[in-house]
């Protein structure tokens, strides 16, 4: 399967919320890469926040990009958010 990035949102702590075109949302933590080569430039929060979707992956203003398969493989799947309605339904079902 070919992985493609749909959107990327910078979060605190040098993390990215990434939506993939297959419908999955994941969190990618860039912290471990911030001591490596050009990635060290992304310690600057303004530069880190310049992330955009370019073609099928992400790119920053310093022209650094990351392979979408790497992003997908090294990200953590986000848990679905519970709405009030789904929370009430779950409580009702548990009460039986």
Biopython code that builds the backbone (N, CA, C, O; Angstrom):
import numpy as np
from Bio.PDB.StructureBuilder import StructureBuilder

atoms = [
    (1, "UNK", "N", (0.842, -1.179, 0.000)),
    (1, "UNK", "CA", (0.000, 0.000, 0.000)),
    (1, "UNK", "C", (0.888, 1.243, 0.000)),
    (1, "UNK", "O", (1.874, 1.312, 0.734)),
    (2, "UNK", "N", (0.533, 2.216, -0.822)),
    (2, "UNK", "CA", (1.273, 3.466, -0.899)),
    (2, "UNK", "C", (0.641, 4.465, 0.063)),
    (2, "UNK", "O", (-0.538, 4.796, -0.063)),
    (3, "UNK", "N", (1.418, 4.938, 1.012)),
    (3, "UNK", "CA", (0.935, 5.858, 2.047)),
    (3, "UNK", "C", (1.062, 7.297, 1.555)),
    (3, "UNK", "O", (2.087, 7.679, 0.990)),
    (4, "UNK", "N", (0.006, 8.095, 1.774)),
    (4, "UNK", "CA", (0.027, 9.508, 1.397)),
    (4, "UNK", "C", (-0.488, 10.350, 2.569)),
    (4, "UNK", "O", (-1.426, 9.960, 3.265)),
    (5, "UNK", "N", (0.133, 11.492, 2.769)),
    (5, "UNK", "CA", (-0.273, 12.421, 3.816)),
    (5, "UNK", "C", (-1.358, 13.340, 3.267)),
    (5, "UNK", "O", (-1.236, 13.890, 2.173)),
    (6, "UNK", "N", (-2.422, 13.494, 4.054)),
    (6, "UNK", "CA", (-3.518, 14.392, 3.679)),
    (6, "UNK", "C", (-3.344, 15.751, 4.348)),
    (6, "UNK", "O", (-3.539, 16.790, 3.717)),
    (7, "UNK", "N", (-2.973, 15.739, 5.643)),
    (7, "UNK", "CA", (-2.745, 16.992, 6.356)),
    (7, "UNK", "C", (-1.777, 16.764, 7.510)),
    (7, "UNK", "O", (-1.604, 15.644, 7.990)),
    (8, "UNK", "N", (-1.150, 17.858, 7.943)),
    (8, "UNK", "CA", (-0.214, 17.805, 9.067)),
    (8, "UNK", "C", (-0.385, 19.057, 9.908)),
    (8, "UNK", "O", (-0.417, 20.174, 9.390)),
    (9, "UNK", "N", (-0.493, 18.855, 11.202)),
    (9, "UNK", "CA", (-0.682, 19.979, 12.131)),
    (9, "UNK", "C", (0.401, 19.907, 13.196)),
    (9, "UNK", "O", (0.530, 18.889, 13.876)),
    (10, "UNK", "N", (1.190, 20.984, 13.353)),
    (10, "UNK", "CA", (2.211, 20.985, 14.402)),
    (10, "UNK", "C", (1.572, 21.052, 15.783)),
    (10, "UNK", "O", (0.599, 21.776, 15.996)),
    (11, "UNK", "N", (2.129, 20.294, 16.713)),
    (11, "UNK", "CA", (1.680, 20.278, 18.102)),
    (11, "UNK", "C", (2.849, 20.662, 19.003)),
    (11, "UNK", "O", (3.991, 20.732, 18.550)),
    (12, "UNK", "N", (2.563, 20.907, 20.266)),
    (12, "UNK", "CA", (3.632, 21.206, 21.219)),
    (12, "UNK", "C", (4.552, 20.005, 21.364)),
    (12, "UNK", "O", (4.153, 18.868, 21.115)),
    (13, "UNK", "N", (5.788, 20.272, 21.770)),
    (13, "UNK", "CA", (6.731, 19.201, 22.016)),
    (13, "UNK", "C", (7.286, 18.570, 20.751)),
    (13, "UNK", "O", (7.697, 17.410, 20.759)),
    (14, "UNK", "N", (7.298, 19.331, 19.665)),
    (14, "UNK", "CA", (7.815, 18.861, 18.372)),
    (14, "UNK", "C", (7.125, 17.591, 17.893)),
    (14, "UNK", "O", (7.759, 16.646, 17.423)),
    (15, "UNK", "N", (5.811, 17.604, 18.029)),
    (15, "UNK", "CA", (5.001, 16.498, 17.528)),
    (15, "UNK", "C", (4.112, 17.008, 16.398)),
    (15, "UNK", "O", (3.794, 18.194, 16.321)),
    (16, "UNK", "N", (3.722, 16.088, 15.532)),
    (16, "UNK", "CA", (2.832, 16.417, 14.428)),
    (16, "UNK", "C", (1.612, 15.516, 14.468)),
    (16, "UNK", "O", (1.726, 14.309, 14.679)),
    (17, "UNK", "N", (0.456, 16.105, 14.268)),
    (17, "UNK", "CA", (-0.770, 15.324, 14.075)),
    (17, "UNK", "C", (-0.919, 15.170, 12.570)),
    (17, "UNK", "O", (-1.074, 16.150, 11.842)),
    (18, "UNK", "N", (-0.869, 13.928, 12.121)),
    (18, "UNK", "CA", (-0.882, 13.666, 10.679)),
    (18, "UNK", "C", (-2.112, 12.856, 10.310)),
    (18, "UNK", "O", (-2.405, 11.829, 10.922)),
    (19, "UNK", "N", (-2.827, 13.335, 9.297)),
    (19, "UNK", "CA", (-3.939, 12.583, 8.720)),
    (19, "UNK", "C", (-3.442, 11.988, 7.411)),
    (19, "UNK", "O", (-2.888, 12.685, 6.561)),
    (20, "UNK", "N", (-3.652, 10.697, 7.271)),
    (20, "UNK", "CA", (-3.250, 10.005, 6.053)),
    (20, "UNK", "C", (-4.468, 9.797, 5.169)),
    (20, "UNK", "O", (-5.598, 9.757, 5.656)),
    (21, "UNK", "N", (-4.239, 9.667, 3.878)),
    (21, "UNK", "CA", (-5.346, 9.522, 2.933)),
    (21, "UNK", "C", (-6.104, 8.212, 3.097)),
    (21, "UNK", "O", (-7.188, 8.054, 2.534)),
    (22, "UNK", "N", (-5.551, 7.266, 3.861)),
    (22, "UNK", "CA", (-6.268, 6.019, 4.125)),
    (22, "UNK", "C", (-7.259, 6.186, 5.286)),
    (22, "UNK", "O", (-7.917, 5.226, 5.686)),
    (23, "UNK", "N", (-7.361, 7.413, 5.825)),
    (23, "UNK", "CA", (-8.308, 7.713, 6.888)),
    (23, "UNK", "C", (-7.733, 7.674, 8.288)),
    (23, "UNK", "O", (-8.410, 8.079, 9.233)),
    (24, "UNK", "N", (-6.509, 7.203, 8.454)),
    (24, "UNK", "CA", (-5.911, 7.122, 9.785)),
    (24, "UNK", "C", (-5.329, 8.459, 10.216)),
    (24, "UNK", "O", (-4.836, 9.236, 9.399)),
    (25, "UNK", "N", (-5.398, 8.710, 11.533)),
    (25, "UNK", "CA", (-4.761, 9.874, 12.133)),
    (25, "UNK", "C", (-3.728, 9.371, 13.118)),
    (25, "UNK", "O", (-4.006, 8.496, 13.938)),
    (26, "UNK", "N", (-2.533, 9.933, 13.030)),
    (26, "UNK", "CA", (-1.441, 9.490, 13.892)),
    (26, "UNK", "C", (-0.670, 10.689, 14.424)),
    (26, "UNK", "O", (-0.765, 11.799, 13.900)),
    (27, "UNK", "N", (0.101, 10.433, 15.488)),
    (27, "UNK", "CA", (0.991, 11.441, 16.064)),
    (27, "UNK", "C", (2.428, 11.003, 15.798)),
    (27, "UNK", "O", (2.829, 9.888, 16.130)),
    (28, "UNK", "N", (3.195, 11.912, 15.188)),
    (28, "UNK", "CA", (4.606, 11.656, 14.914)),
    (28, "UNK", "C", (5.435, 12.554, 15.823)),
    (28, "UNK", "O", (5.272, 13.774, 15.803)),
    (29, "UNK", "N", (6.326, 11.960, 16.623)),
    (29, "UNK", "CA", (7.195, 12.706, 17.534)),
    (29, "UNK", "C", (8.553, 12.895, 16.861)),
    (29, "UNK", "O", (9.287, 11.932, 16.640)),
    (30, "UNK", "N", (8.871, 14.123, 16.546)),
    (30, "UNK", "CA", (10.116, 14.440, 15.859)),
    (30, "UNK", "C", (11.301, 14.569, 16.817)),
    (30, "UNK", "O", (12.445, 14.641, 16.367)),
    (31, "UNK", "N", (11.054, 14.599, 18.111)),
    (31, "UNK", "CA", (12.098, 14.837, 19.112)),
    (31, "UNK", "C", (13.354, 13.991, 18.916)),
    (31, "UNK", "O", (14.454, 14.539, 18.976)),
    (32, "UNK", "N", (13.241, 12.676, 18.683)),
    (32, "UNK", "CA", (14.466, 11.879, 18.534)),
    (32, "UNK", "C", (15.349, 12.285, 17.348)),
    (32, "UNK", "O", (16.539, 11.971, 17.334)),
    (33, "UNK", "N", (14.787, 12.971, 16.367)),
    (33, "UNK", "CA", (15.563, 13.374, 15.189)),
    (33, "UNK", "C", (16.204, 14.754, 15.328)),
    (33, "UNK", "O", (17.011, 15.144, 14.484)),
    (34, "UNK", "N", (15.859, 15.495, 16.377)),
    (34, "UNK", "CA", (16.296, 16.894, 16.496)),
    (34, "UNK", "C", (17.789, 17.075, 16.755)),
    (34, "UNK", "O", (18.275, 18.205, 16.791)),
    (35, "UNK", "N", (18.516, 15.985, 16.933)),
    (35, "UNK", "CA", (19.971, 16.087, 17.125)),
    (35, "UNK", "C", (20.712, 15.616, 15.882)),
    (35, "UNK", "O", (21.940, 15.535, 15.885)),
    (36, "UNK", "N", (19.976, 15.303, 14.820)),
    (36, "UNK", "CA", (20.563, 14.722, 13.614)),
    (36, "UNK", "C", (20.560, 15.703, 12.446)),
    (36, "UNK", "O", (19.497, 16.144, 12.007)),
    (37, "UNK", "N", (21.734, 16.044, 11.947)),
    (37, "UNK", "CA", (21.882, 16.846, 10.732)),
    (37, "UNK", "C", (20.956, 18.040, 10.630)),
    (37, "UNK", "O", (20.836, 18.830, 11.566)),
    (38, "UNK", "N", (20.301, 18.166, 9.481)),
    (38, "UNK", "CA", (19.426, 19.300, 9.191)),
    (38, "UNK", "C", (18.186, 19.327, 10.092)),
    (38, "UNK", "O", (17.565, 20.377, 10.262)),
    (39, "UNK", "N", (17.825, 18.173, 10.669)),
    (39, "UNK", "CA", (16.675, 18.142, 11.571)),
    (39, "UNK", "C", (16.893, 19.041, 12.788)),
    (39, "UNK", "O", (15.923, 19.509, 13.384)),
    (40, "UNK", "N", (18.145, 19.289, 13.168)),
    (40, "UNK", "CA", (18.437, 20.157, 14.315)),
    (40, "UNK", "C", (17.871, 21.560, 14.107)),
    (40, "UNK", "O", (17.541, 22.245, 15.075)),
    (41, "UNK", "N", (17.756, 21.989, 12.857)),
    (41, "UNK", "CA", (17.178, 23.308, 12.567)),
    (41, "UNK", "C", (15.725, 23.401, 13.033)),
    (41, "UNK", "O", (15.230, 24.492, 13.314)),
    (42, "UNK", "N", (15.048, 22.262, 13.115)),
    (42, "UNK", "CA", (13.630, 22.255, 13.489)),
    (42, "UNK", "C", (13.411, 22.447, 14.988)),
    (42, "UNK", "O", (12.269, 22.471, 15.448)),
    (43, "UNK", "N", (14.493, 22.582, 15.750)),
    (43, "UNK", "CA", (14.341, 22.951, 17.168)),
    (43, "UNK", "C", (13.743, 24.352, 17.278)),
    (43, "UNK", "O", (13.103, 24.688, 18.274)),
    (44, "UNK", "N", (13.961, 25.162, 16.242)),
    (44, "UNK", "CA", (13.338, 26.488, 16.171)),
    (44, "UNK", "C", (11.842, 26.264, 15.932)),
    (44, "UNK", "O", (11.441, 25.781, 14.873)),
    (45, "UNK", "N", (11.033, 26.616, 16.913)),
    (45, "UNK", "CA", (9.591, 26.343, 16.860)),
    (45, "UNK", "C", (8.931, 27.010, 15.656)),
    (45, "UNK", "O", (8.028, 26.434, 15.049)),
    (46, "UNK", "N", (9.369, 28.206, 15.309)),
    (46, "UNK", "CA", (8.780, 28.872, 14.137)),
    (46, "UNK", "C", (9.027, 28.063, 12.863)),
    (46, "UNK", "O", (8.134, 27.926, 12.028)),
    (47, "UNK", "N", (10.227, 27.535, 12.720)),
    (47, "UNK", "CA", (10.532, 26.714, 11.556)),
    (47, "UNK", "C", (9.755, 25.400, 11.621)),
    (47, "UNK", "O", (9.205, 24.952, 10.615)),
    (48, "UNK", "N", (9.709, 24.787, 12.792)),
    (48, "UNK", "CA", (8.943, 23.549, 12.957)),
    (48, "UNK", "C", (7.476, 23.759, 12.569)),
    (48, "UNK", "O", (6.878, 22.910, 11.907)),
    (49, "UNK", "N", (6.909, 24.875, 12.979)),
    (49, "UNK", "CA", (5.502, 25.177, 12.690)),
    (49, "UNK", "C", (5.236, 25.515, 11.225)),
    (49, "UNK", "O", (4.080, 25.667, 10.829)),
    (50, "UNK", "N", (6.289, 25.633, 10.418)),
    (50, "UNK", "CA", (6.112, 25.952, 8.996)),
    (50, "UNK", "C", (5.779, 24.708, 8.165)),
    (50, "UNK", "O", (5.726, 24.787, 6.938)),
    (51, "UNK", "N", (5.559, 23.583, 8.804)),
    (51, "UNK", "CA", (5.295, 22.322, 8.092)),
    (51, "UNK", "C", (4.071, 22.450, 7.178)),
    (51, "UNK", "O", (3.048, 23.019, 7.561)),
    (52, "UNK", "N", (4.197, 21.914, 5.974)),
    (52, "UNK", "CA", (3.094, 21.895, 5.018)),
    (52, "UNK", "C", (3.076, 20.536, 4.319)),
    (52, "UNK", "O", (4.060, 19.796, 4.334)),
    (53, "UNK", "N", (1.949, 20.234, 3.715)),
    (53, "UNK", "CA", (1.858, 19.019, 2.907)),
    (53, "UNK", "C", (2.368, 19.360, 1.513)),
    (53, "UNK", "O", (1.923, 20.327, 0.896)),
    (54, "UNK", "N", (3.285, 18.573, 1.038)),
    (54, "UNK", "CA", (3.878, 18.774, -0.284)),
    (54, "UNK", "C", (3.830, 17.435, -1.003)),
    (54, "UNK", "O", (4.407, 16.450, -0.542)),
    (55, "UNK", "N", (3.144, 17.408, -2.124)),
    (55, "UNK", "CA", (2.921, 16.189, -2.886)),
    (55, "UNK", "C", (2.215, 15.167, -1.983)),
    (55, "UNK", "O", (1.040, 15.355, -1.671)),
    (56, "UNK", "N", (2.876, 14.121, -1.566)),
    (56, "UNK", "CA", (2.227, 13.110, -0.727)),
    (56, "UNK", "C", (2.839, 13.018, 0.664)),
    (56, "UNK", "O", (2.558, 12.073, 1.402)),
    (57, "UNK", "N", (3.678, 13.995, 1.033)),
    (57, "UNK", "CA", (4.332, 13.969, 2.331)),
    (57, "UNK", "C", (4.342, 15.367, 2.940)),
    (57, "UNK", "O", (3.501, 16.200, 2.604)),
    (58, "UNK", "N", (5.294, 15.621, 3.837)),
    (58, "UNK", "CA", (5.385, 16.921, 4.492)),
    (58, "UNK", "C", (6.725, 17.565, 4.176)),
    (58, "UNK", "O", (7.701, 16.892, 3.843)),
    (59, "UNK", "N", (6.742, 18.899, 4.292)),
    (59, "UNK", "CA", (7.973, 19.645, 4.048)),
    (59, "UNK", "C", (7.952, 20.897, 4.911)),
    (59, "UNK", "O", (6.894, 21.466, 5.178)),
    (60, "UNK", "N", (9.141, 21.318, 5.345)),
    (60, "UNK", "CA", (9.276, 22.545, 6.114)),
    (60, "UNK", "C", (9.871, 23.635, 5.242)),
    (60, "UNK", "O", (10.313, 23.376, 4.123)),
    (61, "UNK", "N", (9.880, 24.855, 5.759)),
    (61, "UNK", "CA", (10.386, 26.012, 5.014)),
    (61, "UNK", "C", (11.869, 25.880, 4.665)),
    (61, "UNK", "O", (12.336, 26.541, 3.738)),
    (62, "UNK", "N", (12.614, 25.047, 5.378)),
    (62, "UNK", "CA", (14.034, 24.836, 5.067)),
    (62, "UNK", "C", (14.220, 23.716, 4.025)),
    (62, "UNK", "O", (15.336, 23.245, 3.803)),
    (63, "UNK", "N", (13.108, 23.299, 3.389)),
    (63, "UNK", "CA", (13.085, 22.283, 2.326)),
    (63, "UNK", "C", (13.375, 20.869, 2.806)),
    (63, "UNK", "O", (13.632, 19.977, 1.998)),
    (64, "UNK", "N", (13.337, 20.664, 4.096)),
    (64, "UNK", "CA", (13.502, 19.323, 4.664)),
    (64, "UNK", "C", (12.172, 18.590, 4.553)),
    (64, "UNK", "O", (11.116, 19.158, 4.831)),
    (65, "UNK", "N", (12.230, 17.330, 4.146)),
    (65, "UNK", "CA", (11.007, 16.542, 4.081)),
    (65, "UNK", "C", (11.260, 15.156, 4.670)),
    (65, "UNK", "O", (12.402, 14.771, 4.919)),
    (66, "UNK", "N", (10.185, 14.426, 4.884)),
    (66, "UNK", "CA", (10.278, 13.071, 5.430)),
    (66, "UNK", "C", (9.401, 12.165, 4.577)),
    (66, "UNK", "O", (8.288, 12.530, 4.198)),
    (67, "UNK", "N", (9.914, 10.994, 4.288)),
    (67, "UNK", "CA", (9.197, 10.003, 3.505)),
    (67, "UNK", "C", (7.876, 9.639, 4.188)),
    (67, "UNK", "O", (7.872, 9.393, 5.394)),
    (68, "UNK", "N", (6.767, 9.595, 3.467)),
    (68, "UNK", "CA", (5.475, 9.296, 4.099)),
    (68, "UNK", "C", (5.415, 7.901, 4.729)),
    (68, "UNK", "O", (4.723, 7.720, 5.731)),
    (69, "UNK", "N", (6.117, 6.914, 4.171)),
    (69, "UNK", "CA", (6.133, 5.585, 4.768)),
    (69, "UNK", "C", (6.841, 5.597, 6.119)),
    (69, "UNK", "O", (6.448, 4.877, 7.036)),
    (70, "UNK", "N", (7.900, 6.429, 6.242)),
    (70, "UNK", "CA", (8.606, 6.579, 7.519)),
    (70, "UNK", "C", (7.681, 7.218, 8.547)),
    (70, "UNK", "O", (7.601, 6.766, 9.689)),
    (71, "UNK", "N", (6.978, 8.281, 8.131)),
    (71, "UNK", "CA", (6.041, 8.949, 9.036)),
    (71, "UNK", "C", (4.996, 7.967, 9.553)),
    (71, "UNK", "O", (4.707, 7.925, 10.749)),
    (72, "UNK", "N", (4.442, 7.191, 8.656)),
    (72, "UNK", "CA", (3.387, 6.234, 9.008)),
    (72, "UNK", "C", (3.916, 5.161, 9.956)),
    (72, "UNK", "O", (3.285, 4.849, 10.965)),
    (73, "UNK", "N", (5.071, 4.604, 9.626)),
    (73, "UNK", "CA", (5.633, 3.509, 10.426)),
    (73, "UNK", "C", (6.095, 3.951, 11.805)),
    (73, "UNK", "O", (6.094, 3.153, 12.743)),
    (74, "UNK", "N", (6.491, 5.214, 11.941)),
    (74, "UNK", "CA", (7.038, 5.694, 13.211)),
    (74, "UNK", "C", (6.082, 6.619, 13.962)),
    (74, "UNK", "O", (6.511, 7.401, 14.810)),
    (75, "UNK", "N", (4.815, 6.534, 13.658)),
    (75, "UNK", "CA", (3.795, 7.339, 14.332)),
    (75, "UNK", "C", (2.920, 6.444, 15.198)),
    (75, "UNK", "O", (2.851, 5.231, 15.003)),
    (76, "UNK", "N", (2.265, 7.066, 16.146)),
    (76, "UNK", "CA", (1.355, 6.371, 17.050)),
    (76, "UNK", "C", (-0.076, 6.711, 16.656)),
    (76, "UNK", "O", (-0.417, 7.881, 16.482)),
    (77, "UNK", "N", (-0.901, 5.697, 16.520)),
    (77, "UNK", "CA", (-2.298, 5.912, 16.139)),
    (77, "UNK", "C", (-3.027, 6.673, 17.237)),
    (77, "UNK", "O", (-2.897, 6.365, 18.422)),
    (78, "UNK", "N", (-3.792, 7.667, 16.821)),
    (78, "UNK", "CA", (-4.584, 8.450, 17.768)),
    (78, "UNK", "C", (-5.818, 7.649, 18.164)),
    (78, "UNK", "O", (-6.414, 6.957, 17.338)),
    (79, "UNK", "N", (-6.191, 7.750, 19.428)),
    (79, "UNK", "CA", (-7.436, 7.109, 19.862)),
    (79, "UNK", "C", (-8.601, 7.959, 19.401)),
    (79, "UNK", "O", (-8.528, 9.187, 19.446)),
    (80, "UNK", "N", (-9.678, 7.324, 18.957)),
    (80, "UNK", "CA", (-10.849, 8.100, 18.537)),
    (80, "UNK", "C", (-11.412, 8.899, 19.714)),
    (80, "UNK", "O", (-11.429, 8.431, 20.852)),
    (81, "UNK", "N", (-11.859, 10.084, 19.417)),
    (81, "UNK", "CA", (-12.472, 10.920, 20.461)),
    (81, "UNK", "C", (-13.878, 10.428, 20.739)),
    (81, "UNK", "O", (-14.622, 10.080, 19.823)),
    (82, "UNK", "N", (-14.229, 10.402, 22.004)),
    (82, "UNK", "CA", (-15.583, 10.017, 22.380)),
    (82, "UNK", "C", (-16.456, 11.260, 22.445)),
    (82, "UNK", "O", (-16.091, 12.250, 23.078)),
    (83, "UNK", "N", (-17.583, 11.207, 21.804)),
    (83, "UNK", "CA", (-18.540, 12.299, 21.900)),
    (83, "UNK", "C", (-19.415, 12.048, 23.116)),
    (83, "UNK", "O", (-19.409, 10.948, 23.668)),
    (84, "UNK", "N", (-20.163, 13.048, 23.538)),
    (84, "UNK", "CA", (-21.071, 12.872, 24.666)),
    (84, "UNK", "C", (-22.073, 11.767, 24.359)),
    (84, "UNK", "O", (-22.421, 10.968, 25.229)),
    (85, "UNK", "N", (-22.523, 11.733, 23.135)),
    (85, "UNK", "CA", (-23.518, 10.736, 22.740)),
    (85, "UNK", "C", (-22.942, 9.317, 22.841)),
    (85, "UNK", "O", (-23.595, 8.419, 23.373)),
    (86, "UNK", "N", (-21.719, 9.117, 22.329)),
    (86, "UNK", "CA", (-21.129, 7.781, 22.386)),
    (86, "UNK", "C", (-20.788, 7.392, 23.811)),
    (86, "UNK", "O", (-20.852, 6.211, 24.151)),
    (87, "UNK", "N", (-20.425, 8.356, 24.663)),
    (87, "UNK", "CA", (-20.154, 8.070, 26.061)),
    (87, "UNK", "C", (-21.419, 7.631, 26.778)),
    (87, "UNK", "O", (-21.395, 6.673, 27.552)),
    (88, "UNK", "N", (-22.543, 8.336, 26.523)),
    (88, "UNK", "CA", (-23.826, 7.960, 27.138)),
    (88, "UNK", "C", (-24.244, 6.560, 26.678)),
    (88, "UNK", "O", (-24.716, 5.757, 27.483)),
    (89, "UNK", "N", (-24.073, 6.272, 25.399)),
    (89, "UNK", "CA", (-24.458, 4.965, 24.858)),
    (89, "UNK", "C", (-23.626, 3.871, 25.492)),
    (89, "UNK", "O", (-24.147, 2.796, 25.790)),
    (90, "UNK", "N", (-22.336, 4.123, 25.706)),
    (90, "UNK", "CA", (-21.454, 3.121, 26.314)),
    (90, "UNK", "C", (-21.860, 2.877, 27.769)),
    (90, "UNK", "O", (-21.856, 1.734, 28.226)),
    (91, "UNK", "N", (-22.210, 3.937, 28.498)),
    (91, "UNK", "CA", (-22.655, 3.780, 29.885)),
    (91, "UNK", "C", (-23.956, 3.004, 29.958)),
    (91, "UNK", "O", (-24.135, 2.134, 30.810)),
    (92, "UNK", "N", (-24.859, 3.339, 29.047)),
    (92, "UNK", "CA", (-26.158, 2.661, 29.029)),
    (92, "UNK", "C", (-25.976, 1.178, 28.726)),
    (92, "UNK", "O", (-26.625, 0.333, 29.342)),
    (93, "UNK", "N", (-25.095, 0.859, 27.779)),
    (93, "UNK", "CA", (-24.854, -0.534, 27.420)),
    (93, "UNK", "C", (-24.200, -1.274, 28.581)),
    (93, "UNK", "O", (-24.531, -2.432, 28.835)),
    (94, "UNK", "N", (-23.276, -0.626, 29.289)),
    (94, "UNK", "CA", (-22.611, -1.260, 30.421)),
    (94, "UNK", "C", (-23.577, -1.534, 31.568)),
    (94, "UNK", "O", (-23.436, -2.522, 32.288)),
    (95, "UNK", "N", (-24.569, -0.639, 31.731)),
    (95, "UNK", "CA", (-25.558, -0.798, 32.801)),
    (95, "UNK", "C", (-26.503, -1.950, 32.489)),
    (95, "UNK", "O", (-27.103, -2.550, 33.381)),
    (96, "UNK", "N", (-26.617, -2.242, 31.201)),
    (96, "UNK", "CA", (-27.306, -3.399, 30.731)),
    (96, "UNK", "C", (-28.735, -3.473, 30.705)),
    (96, "UNK", "O", (-29.293, -4.489, 30.292)),
]
sb = StructureBuilder()
sb.init_structure("model")
sb.init_model(0)
sb.init_chain("A")
sb.init_seg("    ")
for serial, (resi, resn, name, xyz) in enumerate(atoms, 1):
    if name == "N":
        sb.init_residue(resn, " ", resi, " ")
    sb.init_atom(name, np.array(xyz, "f"), 0.0, 1.0, " ", f" {name:<3s}", serial, name[0])
structure = sb.get_structure()
